[in-house]
Amino acid sequence: MRTGADGWRLRGWLVAELRQARGIPQQVLAQEVGCSRSTVAMWEAKNQRPGPRYLPRLAKRLGVSPLHLVELVDAEWTLKVLRRLLGFTQRQVAQALKVAVSTYCDVETGRQAMPDRWVPVLRALFDTDERTVRNSAPLKKPKK
């Protein structure tokens, strides 16, 4: 059961349960997600995490949010964790928010507070709820 630098792991048992409940063979799921059947088997056994390009596809096919398929291990949902988990670059998130990369970076690192107008955009981009988005932004750090 590997976690990774961001401190999350796939809920392999849940992937298997959802796949079986929907009557999807591993081979079919693998083809739809764009990987091999053995990769799906590894995910379900918690021996391997899907890469950022596979996790959203896997979740969409199983009818759940990508965040529903993962659990955090000694970590918290932060903007950085959400962004990296879902395979976005800072530039991509900044473009979705229609702000400069440096502005997004300042919020992600806590140098600036997250504007309320960002919440619905990030909620849709990260396919999660408002509470998770609001709680993922670090508090603005006081100047020294």
Solvent accessible surface area in square Angstrom, and as a share of the most:
residue,aa,sasa,rsa
1,M,128,0.57
2,R,150,0.55
3,T,41,0.24
4,G,41,0.39
5,A,103,0.80
6,D,21,0.11
7,G,11,0.10
8,W,8,0.03
9,R,56,0.20
10,L,4,0.02
11,R,70,0.26
12,G,0,0.00
13,W,136,0.48
14,L,13,0.07
15,V,0,0.00
16,A,18,0.14
17,E,97,0.44
18,L,23,0.12
19,R,22,0.08
20,Q,115,0.51
21,A,82,0.64
22,R,106,0.39
23,G,60,0.58
24,I,6,0.03
25,P,74,0.46
26,Q,37,0.17
27,Q,84,0.37
28,V,57,0.33
29,L,0,0.00
30,A,0,0.00
31,Q,120,0.53
32,E,89,0.40
33,V,2,0.01
34,G,44,0.43
35,C,28,0.17
36,S,56,0.36
37,R,106,0.39
38,S,60,0.39
39,T,31,0.18
40,V,0,0.00
41,A,31,0.24
42,M,82,0.36
43,W,3,0.01
44,E,24,0.11
45,A,60,0.47
46,K,43,0.18
47,N,71,0.37
48,Q,63,0.28
49,R,62,0.23
50,P,3,0.02
51,G,28,0.27
52,P,63,0.39
53,R,153,0.56
54,Y,38,0.15
55,L,0,0.00
56,P,48,0.30
57,R,106,0.39
58,L,0,0.00
59,A,0,0.00
60,K,172,0.73
61,R,92,0.34
62,L,0,0.00
63,G,59,0.57
64,V,33,0.19
65,S,31,0.20
66,P,9,0.05
67,L,20,0.10
68,H,88,0.39
69,L,0,0.00
70,V,2,0.01
71,E,43,0.19
72,L,47,0.23
73,V,40,0.23
74,D,148,0.77
75,A,39,0.30
76,E,131,0.59
77,W,63,0.22
78,T,47,0.28
79,L,0,0.00
80,K,95,0.40
81,V,15,0.09
82,L,0,0.00
83,R,23,0.08
84,R,101,0.37
85,L,3,0.02
86,L,12,0.06
87,G,38,0.36
88,F,50,0.21
89,T,72,0.42
90,Q,47,0.21
91,R,147,0.53
92,Q,86,0.38
93,V,0,0.00
94,A,1,0.01
95,Q,115,0.51
96,A,39,0.30
97,L,8,0.04
98,K,180,0.76
99,V,31,0.18
100,A,59,0.46
101,V,46,0.27
102,S,74,0.48
103,T,40,0.23
104,Y,0,0.00
105,C,32,0.19
106,D,40,0.21
107,V,0,0.00
108,E,15,0.07
109,T,47,0.28
110,G,0,0.00
111,R,133,0.48
112,Q,65,0.29
113,A,57,0.44
114,M,30,0.14
115,P,40,0.25
116,D,97,0.50
117,R,152,0.56
118,W,1,0.00
119,V,4,0.03
120,P,83,0.52
121,V,56,0.32
122,L,0,0.00
123,R,118,0.43
124,A,77,0.60
125,L,46,0.23
126,F,0,0.00
127,D,71,0.37
128,T,22,0.13
129,D,72,0.37
130,E,82,0.37
131,R,182,0.66
132,T,23,0.14
133,V,0,0.00
134,R,104,0.38
135,N,102,0.52
136,S,1,0.01
137,A,17,0.13
138,P,45,0.28
139,L,161,0.80
140,K,113,0.48
141,K,124,0.53
142,P,121,0.76
143,K,191,0.81
144,K,243,1.03
